[in-house]
């Protein structure tokens, strides 16, 4: 009873006494109403693009012993591309009729995103009473990646939750469970597979073996239960490595669309790959002991590079960058500059740039902004890390790249943060967030072709 009274008193309208309270009181209703709109109005309304229908049909075919991998790859409609292990895991969605199943899947992804939001706050030592909580929630549900994940009804929300659980468990050295979570995500979709490299360089061998074993075991279980499991490897697999010129924001995809010569396309890809490798080397060489910064930044670089440089990259994959973007609260973050957030606008904004007055310019802006956003983000990371390395070498302080003011942030949080609850986890090697006002910590993540 006492707890109920305390909770209800939190809802009692009060006059804010501090600027932080004003911001918090303003952001919470905006964030909550935005979440409700995205989940129960936009998502339920749906859109002409329906990622869920082929998944539901494939699940229904699997449960009824029919062939699953029968998609017509000559059409531009969404195709079913999950491996047999993913089919096995996702098949229960077809146990009920399509409409109710879709609504439940929307709700499942929305809940997964909300849990991931909470875990993201905890990862960076923020509480629900901080300004960061409503600011991050509003930013996430204003972004293209969350909106279209819910509207198109795909599995990305669950993948974001898997990523957050993986990062937390890896930082805590819970290798088996971290491997299981990553393996389950890879069994459905290989989006998070590049994160295995972080576990490898951290020498968490049990994690790596477990993550690789899970999809193999699930494929073995699914094989005798499927009508045509071999078709995934002989028909669907080769298609996944082809470069398509629609709904594809990767460099090869846009190069195909605009008719760039192969030598130029490969030149751009290789140049970007070199920048990525140098950035990753600096991160590993000089920051691997700063665990939270290293893991979140390296994860962001690896995932962005995998979408930009591979045969297929779609805008709503950017949801997996939320942990990297949240690292802006760390004093030594590579995102504390305006070009980084110009890049974020490119691949997070839900705005459309198609123009009736200037159709060619508008179409180019809309189709290229994601590709340019991902590319600019990688360039920013390279420039910031490279500048720190050169400055540290000139100052003779290697192997310490960060100057003292950046490396020794005060152990304090916002005055509106509640004290951490007893037993609340802390993250070894992480740097505490600095005391800059919360309004400067977050730029609203905001949509391209696909």
DAMOUR-V826727 format. One line per field, one symbol per residue. ss: DSSP state (A for helix, B for strand, O for the rest). A space follows every 10 residues. Layout:
BEGIN
ss: ???
END
This chain:
BEGIN
ss: OAAAAAAAAA OOOOOOOOAA AAAAAAAAAA AAAAAAAAAA AAAAAOOOOO AAAAAAAAAA AAAOOOOOOO OOOOOOOOOO OOOAAAAAAA AAAAAOOAAA AAAAAAAAAA AAAAAAAAAA AAAOOOOOOO AAAAAAAAAA AAOAAAAAAA AAOOOAAAAA AAAAAAAAAA AOOOAAAAAA AAAAAAAAOA AAAAAAAAAA AOOOAAAAAA AAAAAAAAAA AAAOOOOOOA AAAAAAAAAA OOOOOOOOOO AAAAAAAAOO OAAAAAAAAA AAAAAAAAAA AAAAAAAOOO AAAAAAAAAA AAAAAAAAAO OOOOAAAAAA AAAAAAAAAB OOOOOOOAAA AAAAAAAAOO OOOOOOOOAA AAAAAAAAAA AAAAAAAAAA AAAAAAAAAA AAAAAOOOOO OOOAAAAOOO OOOOOOOOOO OOOOOOOOOO OOBOOOOAAA OOOOOOOOOO
END
